Amino acid sequence: MGTGESVLQIRNVKKSYRNKRSKEWVEAVKGISLDVCRGEVVGLLGPNGAGKTTFIKMMSGLLVPDEGEVQIHGISMNKQRLKALQHISVVLEGNRNLYWRMTAKENLEYFSGNRGLSRKELQSRIAELLDMFRLSHKADEQVNRLSRGMQQKVSIAVSLLADTDVIFLDEPTLGLDVDASYDIREVLHRVAKEEQKTVLLSSHDMPVVQQICERAVIINEGRVVADDRVSSLLELFSSKAYAFVLNQPLTTKGHALFEEADVLYSVEETDPTWTLHVTMQQDADFYRVVDLLKDADASIQEVNRDVVDFEKVFVNIVKGGGHREVVASV
């Protein structure tokens, strides 16, 4: 976790927009408050249309809230935007952060100068970042000739070169191969731990969130529905996840019963058996599931505790438990 020193403070931010077709006003963000500490790596998650993108744009200074306030080190993004922006770097999805006809090294030099930093002072830092991202051999290659993964590495290297306290990353591993994704995870972990930077990343890549984020903030329908340590959320839902091994596949009648009962479940073929994975909201649901299987004429071979990954946690909160707010106890 972070040091306890609050770097980013969001207080009851709200944002509405008018639907172009219906002309009706839509509440994209319905009052979110959040504190993020120095050195934290926080995953900002949510399904499409949840208000996550609007929220990120308000934190980044790209949108002005209708109500509420965003502060970086106590500096109001509403009232002192340029001063607040000096403390953050933003890497947007889609590699829109670089000049493609410049080389990787030239991009680093250009953006460091754009921040008012001396090129001479930063030559060693540029070399260090190129080495950190395994890009030294591509330093003089035009960015448009690099792979997508390498382009993303250059974008993140630019954000680190600015030496800001807070770094926003939008889908940093989207579309990357396994090696490039692993390199970026390693660097982000190092940046947070060794350099005490605060990293907020938006991602649909749940293994990335599980591996490098200490904390997850999940947004749904314009509100925060979960804010806790990733480890705590995994522990919470692991205690309520079961695998029912069946002797035959769940029938159409069985599927209908589970859907009607609004139970979060999935069925996996585990030749020669079938495994029904169920995540429960409360302990009493165990007996309800057994009754549903009995009504579906299903034959149970064995019942085991299930292994839960963060993707299951996310789905459960958004679809199964999205109406209940899970807030950090630390």
TORPADREN-398866 format. One record per residue (C-alpha): x, y, z; residue number from 1; residue in three letters; chain. Coordinates in steps of 0.2 Angstrom, whole numbers, plus 2048, in hexadecimal, padded with zeros to 3 digits. Each point is the difference from the previous one (the first is absolute). Layout:
# TORPADREN-398866
+-----+-----+-----+-----+--------+--------+
:  c1 :  c2 :  c3 : num : residu : chaine :
+-----+-----+-----+-----+--------+--------+
:   X :   Y :   Z : NUM :    ALA :      A :
...
+-----+-----+-----+-----+--------+--------+
# end
This chain:
# TORPADREN-398866
+-----+-----+-----+-----+--------+--------+
:  c1 :  c2 :  c3 : num : residu : chaine :
+-----+-----+-----+-----+--------+--------+
: 800 : 800 : 800 :   1 :    MET :      A :
: 805 : 812 : 7FF :   2 :    GLY :      A :
: 809 : 80B : 80E :   3 :    THR :      A :
: 7EF : 807 : 807 :   4 :    GLY :      A :
: 804 : 811 : 7F9 :   5 :    GLU :      A :
: 7F1 : 805 : 7F5 :   6 :    SER :      A :
: 805 : 806 : 7EF :   7 :    VAL :      A :
: 7F0 : 800 : 7F6 :   8 :    LEU :      A :
: 7F0 : 805 : 808 :   9 :    GLN :      A :
: 7EF : 7FF : 7F7 :  10 :    ILE :      A :
: 7F1 : 807 : 809 :  11 :    ARG :      A :
: 7EE : 7FC : 7FA :  12 :    ASN :      A :
: 803 : 803 : 7ED :  13 :    VAL :      A :
: 7F1 : 7FF : 7F5 :  14 :    LYS :      A :
: 7FE : 802 : 7ED :  15 :    LYS :      A :
: 7F1 : 7FF : 7F4 :  16 :    SER :      A :
: 7FF : 802 : 7EE :  17 :    TYR :      A :
: 7F2 : 801 : 7F3 :  18 :    ARG :      A :
: 7FD : 7F1 : 7F5 :  19 :    ASN :      A :
: 801 : 806 : 7EE :  20 :    LYS :      A :
: 7F2 : 7F5 : 7FA :  21 :    ARG :      A :
: 7F3 : 801 : 80E :  22 :    SER :      A :
: 806 : 811 : 806 :  23 :    LYS :      A :
: 7FD : 7FA : 812 :  24 :    GLU :      A :
: 80D : 804 : 80E :  25 :    TRP :      A :
: 80A : 7F1 : 805 :  26 :    VAL :      A :
: 809 : 7FF : 811 :  27 :    GLU :      A :
: 811 : 7F8 : 7FC :  28 :    ALA :      A :
: 808 : 802 : 811 :  29 :    VAL :      A :
: 7F4 : 802 : 80F :  30 :    LYS :      A :
: 80B : 805 : 80E :  31 :    GLY :      A :
: 811 : 7F8 : 802 :  32 :    ILE :      A :
: 80C : 803 : 80E :  33 :    SER :      A :
: 811 : 7F8 : 801 :  34 :    LEU :      A :
: 811 : 802 : 808 :  35 :    ASP :      A :
: 810 : 7F9 : 7F9 :  36 :    VAL :      A :
: 810 : 7FF : 809 :  37 :    CYS :      A :
: 812 : 802 : 7FB :  38 :    ARG :      A :
: 807 : 7F0 : 7F9 :  39 :    GLY :      A :
: 7F0 : 7F7 : 7FD :  40 :    GLU :      A :
: 7FC : 7F6 : 7F0 :  41 :    VAL :      A :
: 7ED : 801 : 7FE :  42 :    VAL :      A :
: 7F6 : 7F8 : 7F3 :  43 :    GLY :      A :
: 7F1 : 80A : 7FA :  44 :    LEU :      A :
: 7F3 : 7F4 : 7F9 :  45 :    LEU :      A :
: 7EF : 7FF : 7F9 :  46 :    GLY :      A :
: 7F5 : 7FA : 7F2 :  47 :    PRO :      A :
: 7FD : 80A : 7F0 :  48 :    ASN :      A :
: 7F4 : 80E : 804 :  49 :    GLY :      A :
: 804 : 800 : 813 :  50 :    ALA :      A :
: 806 : 812 : 800 :  51 :    GLY :      A :
: 813 : 7FA : 802 :  52 :    LYS :      A :
: 806 : 80A : 7F1 :  53 :    THR :      A :
: 7F7 : 810 : 805 :  54 :    THR :      A :
: 807 : 7FE : 811 :  55 :    PHE :      A :
: 812 : 7FE : 7FA :  56 :    ILE :      A :
: 7FF : 80F : 7F5 :  57 :    LYS :      A :
: 7FA : 80B : 80F :  58 :    MET :      A :
: 80F : 7F9 : 80A :  59 :    MET :      A :
: 80C : 804 : 7F1 :  60 :    SER :      A :
: 7F9 : 812 : 7FE :  61 :    GLY :      A :
: 7F9 : 7FC : 7EF :  62 :    LEU :      A :
: 7EE : 803 : 806 :  63 :    LEU :      A :
: 7F9 : 80C : 80D :  64 :    VAL :      A :
: 7F4 : 7F8 : 80D :  65 :    PRO :      A :
: 7EF : 807 : 801 :  66 :    ASP :      A :
: 801 : 7FF : 813 :  67 :    GLU :      A :
: 80E : 7FB : 80C :  68 :    GLY :      A :
: 813 : 802 : 7FF :  69 :    GLU :      A :
: 810 : 7F7 : 7FB :  70 :    VAL :      A :
: 810 : 805 : 809 :  71 :    GLN :      A :
: 812 : 7FA : 7FE :  72 :    ILE :      A :
: 80A : 804 : 80F :  73 :    HIS :      A :
: 7F3 : 80C : 806 :  74 :    GLY :      A :
: 800 : 809 : 7EF :  75 :    ILE :      A :
: 7EF : 802 : 7F9 :  76 :    SER :      A :
: 7FE : 7FA : 7EE :  77 :    MET :      A :
: 7F1 : 80B : 7FE :  78 :    ASN :      A :
: 808 : 810 : 806 :  79 :    LYS :      A :
: 813 : 7FD : 7FC :  80 :    GLN :      A :
: 800 : 7F4 : 7F2 :  81 :    ARG :      A :
: 811 : 804 : 7F8 :  82 :    LEU :      A :
: 808 : 7FF : 811 :  83 :    LYS :      A :
: 7F8 : 7EF : 805 :  84 :    ALA :      A :
: 804 : 7F9 : 7EF :  85 :    LEU :      A :
: 813 : 802 : 804 :  86 :    GLN :      A :
: 7FE : 7F2 : 80C :  87 :    HIS :      A :
: 7F8 : 7F3 : 7F4 :  88 :    ILE :      A :
: 804 : 7F7 : 7F0 :  89 :    SER :      A :
: 7F3 : 7F7 : 7F5 :  90 :    VAL :      A :
: 803 : 7F2 : 7F4 :  91 :    VAL :      A :
: 7F0 : 7FD : 7F5 :  92 :    LEU :      A :
: 7FB : 7F0 : 7F8 :  93 :    GLU :      A :
: 804 : 7FF : 7ED :  94 :    GLY :      A :
: 812 : 807 : 800 :  95 :    ASN :      A :
: 7FA : 812 : 7FD :  96 :    ARG :      A :
: 80D : 807 : 80C :  97 :    ASN :      A :
: 80F : 800 : 7F4 :  98 :    LEU :      A :
: 807 : 807 : 7F0 :  99 :    TYR :      A :
: 801 : 7F2 : 7F4 : 100 :    TRP :      A :
: 80D : 807 : 7F4 : 101 :    ARG :      A :
: 80C : 803 : 80E : 102 :    MET :      A :
: 80B : 7F2 : 807 : 103 :    THR :      A :
: 7FD : 7F9 : 812 : 104 :    ALA :      A :
: 80F : 80B : 807 : 105 :    LYS :      A :
: 7FA : 80F : 7F7 : 106 :    GLU :      A :
: 7EF : 7FF : 808 : 107 :    ASN :      A :
: 807 : 7FE : 811 : 108 :    LEU :      A :
: 80B : 810 : 7FC : 109 :    GLU :      A :
: 7F2 : 80A : 7F9 : 110 :    TYR :      A :
: 7F3 : 7FD : 80E : 111 :    PHE :      A :
: 80E : 803 : 80E : 112 :    SER :      A :
: 803 : 811 : 7F8 : 113 :    GLY :      A :
: 7ED : 803 : 7FF : 114 :    ASN :      A :
: 800 : 7FE : 813 : 115 :    ARG :      A :
: 80D : 80E : 801 : 116 :    GLY :      A :
: 80E : 7F3 : 805 : 117 :    LEU :      A :
: 812 : 802 : 7FA : 118 :    SER :      A :
: 805 : 7F3 : 7F2 : 119 :    ARG :      A :
: 811 : 7FF : 807 : 120 :    LYS :      A :
: 7FA : 7FC : 811 : 121 :    GLU :      A :
: 7F5 : 7F2 : 7FA : 122 :    LEU :      A :
: 80C : 7F6 : 7F4 : 123 :    GLN :      A :
: 804 : 7F4 : 80D : 124 :    SER :      A :
: 7EE : 7FE : 806 : 125 :    ARG :      A :
: 7FB : 7FD : 7ED : 126 :    ILE :      A :
: 80D : 7F3 : 7FF : 127 :    ALA :      A :
: 7FA : 7F8 : 810 : 128 :    GLU :      A :
: 7EE : 7FF : 7FA : 129 :    LEU :      A :
: 804 : 7F9 : 7EF : 130 :    LEU :      A :
: 80A : 7F2 : 809 : 131 :    ASP :      A :
: 7F2 : 7FD : 80D : 132 :    MET :      A :
: 7F4 : 7FD : 7F2 : 133 :    PHE :      A :
: 80C : 7F6 : 7F6 : 134 :    ARG :      A :
: 7FF : 80D : 7F2 : 135 :    LEU :      A :
: 813 : 805 : 7FF : 136 :    SER :      A :
: 802 : 7F7 : 7F0 : 137 :    HIS :      A :
: 7F1 : 809 : 7F9 : 138 :    LYS :      A :
: 805 : 812 : 806 : 139 :    ALA :      A :
: 802 : 806 : 7EE : 140 :    ASP :      A :
: 7F2 : 7F7 : 7F8 : 141 :    GLU :      A :
: 7F1 : 80B : 7FA : 142 :    GLN :      A :
: 7F1 : 7FC : 80C : 143 :    VAL :      A :
: 7F4 : 7FC : 7F1 : 144 :    ASN :      A :
: 80C : 7F1 : 7FC : 145 :    ARG :      A :
: 7FF : 7F9 : 812 : 146 :    LEU :      A :
: 7F4 : 7F3 : 805 : 147 :    SER :      A :
: 7F1 : 804 : 80A : 148 :    ARG :      A :
: 808 : 7FA : 810 : 149 :    GLY :      A :
: 810 : 80B : 7FE : 150 :    MET :      A :
: 7F5 : 80F : 7FC : 151 :    GLN :      A :
: 7F7 : 7FE : 810 : 152 :    GLN :      A :
: 810 : 7FE : 809 : 153 :    LYS :      A :
: 807 : 810 : 7F9 : 154 :    VAL :      A :
: 7EF : 809 : 805 : 155 :    SER :      A :
: 802 : 7FA : 812 : 156 :    ILE :      A :
: 813 : 805 : 800 : 157 :    ALA :      A :
: 7FB : 811 : 7FB : 158 :    VAL :      A :
: 7F4 : 801 : 80F : 159 :    SER :      A :
: 80E : 7FB : 80B : 160 :    LEU :      A :
: 80C : 80C : 7F9 : 161 :    LEU :      A :
: 7F5 : 80E : 806 : 162 :    ALA :      A :
: 803 : 7FB : 812 : 163 :    ASP :      A :
: 7EE : 804 : 805 : 164 :    THR :      A :
: 7F8 : 7F9 : 810 : 165 :    ASP :      A :
: 7F1 : 7F8 : 7F8 : 166 :    VAL :      A :
: 7FF : 7F6 : 7F0 : 167 :    ILE :      A :
: 7EF : 7FC : 7F7 : 168 :    PHE :      A :
: 801 : 7F1 : 7F4 : 169 :    LEU :      A :
: 7F2 : 7FB : 7F5 : 170 :    ASP :      A :
: 800 : 7EE : 7FB : 171 :    GLU :      A :
: 813 : 7FF : 801 : 172 :    PRO :      A :
: 801 : 7ED : 7FA : 173 :    THR :      A :
: 7F2 : 801 : 7F3 : 174 :    LEU :      A :
: 804 : 7F6 : 7F0 : 175 :    GLY :      A :
: 812 : 7FC : 807 : 176 :    LEU :      A :
: 808 : 7EF : 7FE : 177 :    ASP :      A :
: 805 : 7F6 : 810 : 178 :    VAL :      A :
: 812 : 806 : 801 : 179 :    ASP :      A :
: 7FC : 812 : 7FD : 180 :    ALA :      A :
: 7F2 : 7FF : 80D : 181 :    SER :      A :
: 80B : 7F8 : 80D : 182 :    TYR :      A :
: 80E : 80E : 7FD : 183 :    ASP :      A :
: 7F3 : 80D : 804 : 184 :    ILE :      A :
: 7FA : 7F8 : 80F : 185 :    ARG :      A :
: 812 : 7FE : 807 : 186 :    GLU :      A :
: 803 : 812 : 7FD : 187 :    VAL :      A :
: 7F0 : 807 : 808 : 188 :    LEU :      A :
: 804 : 7F5 : 80F : 189 :    HIS :      A :
: 811 : 807 : 801 : 190 :    ARG :      A :
: 7FA : 812 : 7FE : 191 :    VAL :      A :
: 7F4 : 7FF : 80E : 192 :    ALA :      A :
: 80B : 7F7 : 80C : 193 :    LYS :      A :
: 811 : 808 : 7FD : 194 :    GLU :      A :
: 7FB : 811 : 7FA : 195 :    GLU :      A :
: 7F0 : 802 : 80A : 196 :    GLN :      A :
: 7F6 : 806 : 7F1 : 197 :    LYS :      A :
: 7ED : 7FF : 801 : 198 :    THR :      A :
: 7F9 : 7F6 : 7F2 : 199 :    VAL :      A :
: 7EE : 7FF : 7FB : 200 :    LEU :      A :
: 7FC : 7F4 : 7F2 : 201 :    LEU :      A :
: 7F0 : 7FC : 7F6 : 202 :    SER :      A :
: 800 : 7EF : 7F9 : 203 :    SER :      A :
: 7F5 : 7F2 : 7FB : 204 :    HIS :      A :
: 80F : 7F4 : 802 : 205 :    ASP :      A :
: 7FB : 7F8 : 810 : 206 :    MET :      A :
: 810 : 7F6 : 802 : 207 :    PRO :      A :
: 80A : 810 : 7FF : 208 :    VAL :      A :
: 7F5 : 808 : 80E : 209 :    VAL :      A :
: 802 : 7F1 : 80B : 210 :    GLN :      A :
: 813 : 7FF : 7FD : 211 :    GLN :      A :
: 805 : 813 : 802 : 212 :    ILE :      A :
: 7F2 : 809 : 809 : 213 :    CYS :      A :
: 7FF : 800 : 813 : 214 :    GLU :      A :
: 7EF : 809 : 7FF : 215 :    ARG :      A :
: 7F1 : 7FF : 7F5 : 216 :    ALA :      A :
: 7F3 : 80D : 7FE : 217 :    VAL :      A :
: 7F1 : 7FA : 7F6 : 218 :    ILE :      A :
: 7F3 : 80C : 7F8 : 219 :    ILE :      A :
: 7EF : 7FB : 7FA : 220 :    ASN :      A :
: 7F1 : 80B : 7FB : 221 :    GLU :      A :
: 80A : 810 : 805 : 222 :    GLY :      A :
: 804 : 7FA : 812 : 223 :    ARG :      A :
: 80E : 7F7 : 809 : 224 :    VAL :      A :
: 7FA : 7EF : 804 : 225 :    VAL :      A :
: 810 : 7F9 : 807 : 226 :    ALA :      A :
: 810 : 808 : 807 : 227 :    ASP :      A :
: 80C : 7F4 : 809 : 228 :    ASP :      A :
: 810 : 7F6 : 7FF : 229 :    ARG :      A :
: 801 : 7F4 : 7F2 : 230 :    VAL :      A :
: 805 : 7F2 : 80C : 231 :    SER :      A :
: 7F1 : 804 : 80C : 232 :    SER :      A :
: 7F4 : 7FF : 7F1 : 233 :    LEU :      A :
: 807 : 7F0 : 7FB : 234 :    LEU :      A :
: 7FF : 7F9 : 811 : 235 :    GLU :      A :
: 7EE : 806 : 803 : 236 :    LEU :      A :
: 7FA : 7F8 : 7F0 : 237 :    PHE :      A :
: 80A : 7F0 : 802 : 238 :    SER :      A :
: 7F7 : 7FC : 810 : 239 :    SER :      A :
: 7F0 : 800 : 7F6 : 240 :    LYS :      A :
: 805 : 7F7 : 7F0 : 241 :    ALA :      A :
: 7FC : 7ED : 7FD : 242 :    TYR :      A :
: 802 : 7F4 : 7F2 : 243 :    ALA :      A :
: 7F3 : 7F2 : 7FF : 244 :    PHE :      A :
: 806 : 7F1 : 7F6 : 245 :    VAL :      A :
: 7F1 : 7F9 : 7F6 : 246 :    LEU :      A :
: 7FE : 7EF : 7F8 : 247 :    ASN :      A :
: 7F7 : 808 : 7F1 : 248 :    GLN :      A :
: 7FF : 811 : 7F8 : 249 :    PRO :      A :
: 7F3 : 80C : 807 : 250 :    LEU :      A :
: 7F0 : 7FF : 7F7 : 251 :    THR :      A :
: 7F6 : 80E : 7F8 : 252 :    THR :      A :
: 7F5 : 7FF : 80E : 253 :    LYS :      A :
: 80E : 802 : 80C : 254 :    GLY :      A :
: 807 : 80F : 7F7 : 255 :    HIS :      A :
: 7EF : 808 : 801 : 256 :    ALA :      A :
: 7FE : 7FD : 812 : 257 :    LEU :      A :
: 811 : 808 : 804 : 258 :    PHE :      A :
: 7FD : 80F : 7F5 : 259 :    GLU :      A :
: 7EF : 802 : 808 : 260 :    GLU :      A :
: 807 : 800 : 811 : 261 :    ALA :      A :
: 80D : 80D : 7FB : 262 :    ASP :      A :
: 80F : 7F5 : 805 : 263 :    VAL :      A :
: 811 : 804 : 7F9 : 264 :    LEU :      A :
: 806 : 7F0 : 7F8 : 265 :    TYR :      A :
: 80A : 7F7 : 7F2 : 266 :    SER :      A :
: 801 : 7EF : 7FA : 267 :    VAL :      A :
: 811 : 7F8 : 7FA : 268 :    GLU :      A :
: 802 : 7EF : 7F7 : 269 :    GLU :      A :
: 80C : 7F6 : 80A : 270 :    THR :      A :
: 800 : 7F0 : 7F6 : 271 :    ASP :      A :
: 7F8 : 7F4 : 805 : 272 :    PRO :      A :
: 7F7 : 80B : 80D : 273 :    THR :      A :
: 7FA : 812 : 800 : 274 :    TRP :      A :
: 804 : 80E : 80D : 275 :    THR :      A :
: 7F4 : 80D : 805 : 276 :    LEU :      A :
: 809 : 80F : 807 : 277 :    HIS :      A :
: 7F5 : 80B : 80C : 278 :    VAL :      A :
: 804 : 810 : 809 : 279 :    THR :      A :
: 7F4 : 803 : 80E : 280 :    MET :      A :
: 7FB : 810 : 809 : 281 :    GLN :      A :
: 7FD : 7F8 : 811 : 282 :    GLN :      A :
: 803 : 7F0 : 809 : 283 :    ASP :      A :
: 7EE : 7FB : 7FF : 284 :    ALA :      A :
: 801 : 800 : 7ED : 285 :    ASP :      A :
: 809 : 7EF : 800 : 286 :    PHE :      A :
: 7F1 : 7F7 : 805 : 287 :    TYR :      A :
: 7F6 : 80A : 7F3 : 288 :    ARG :      A :
: 80C : 7FA : 7F3 : 289 :    VAL :      A :
: 7FE : 7EE : 806 : 290 :    VAL :      A :
: 7ED : 801 : 7FF : 291 :    ASP :      A :
: 801 : 808 : 7EE : 292 :    LEU :      A :
: 80B : 7F1 : 7FB : 293 :    LEU :      A :
: 7F3 : 7F4 : 808 : 294 :    LYS :      A :
: 7F2 : 808 : 7F6 : 295 :    ASP :      A :
: 80A : 7FF : 7F0 : 296 :    ALA :      A :
: 802 : 7ED : 803 : 297 :    ASP :      A :
: 813 : 803 : 800 : 298 :    ALA :      A :
: 80C : 7F2 : 807 : 299 :    SER :      A :
: 80D : 807 : 80C : 300 :    ILE :      A :
: 811 : 7F6 : 801 : 301 :    GLN :      A :
: 809 : 80C : 80B : 302 :    GLU :      A :
: 801 : 812 : 807 : 303 :    VAL :      A :
: 810 : 80A : 802 : 304 :    ASN :      A :
: 806 : 811 : 804 : 305 :    ARG :      A :
: 803 : 809 : 7F0 : 306 :    ASP :      A :
: 810 : 80A : 7FA : 307 :    VAL :      A :
: 7FB : 812 : 7FE : 308 :    VAL :      A :
: 80A : 80C : 7F4 : 309 :    ASP :      A :
: 7FD : 813 : 7FF : 310 :    PHE :      A :
: 7F6 : 7FE : 7F1 : 311 :    GLU :      A :
: 7F3 : 7F6 : 809 : 312 :    LYS :      A :
: 800 : 80D : 80E : 313 :    VAL :      A :
: 7FD : 80E : 7F4 : 314 :    PHE :      A :
: 7F2 : 7F8 : 7F7 : 315 :    VAL :      A :
: 7F8 : 7FB : 811 : 316 :    ASN :      A :
: 801 : 812 : 806 : 317 :    ILE :      A :
: 7F9 : 808 : 7F0 : 318 :    VAL :      A :
: 7F3 : 7F3 : 7FC : 319 :    LYS :      A :
: 7FC : 7F7 : 810 : 320 :    GLY :      A :
: 804 : 80C : 80E : 321 :    GLY :      A :
: 801 : 810 : 7F7 : 322 :    GLY :      A :
: 7F2 : 808 : 80B : 323 :    HIS :      A :
: 80B : 7FE : 810 : 324 :    ARG :      A :
: 80E : 80B : 803 : 325 :    GLU :      A :
: 810 : 7F8 : 806 : 326 :    VAL :      A :
: 80C : 80D : 808 : 327 :    VAL :      A :
: 811 : 7FD : 806 : 328 :    ALA :      A :
: 802 : 7FE : 813 : 329 :    SER :      A :
: 812 : 807 : 800 : 330 :    VAL :      A :
+-----+-----+-----+-----+--------+--------+
# end
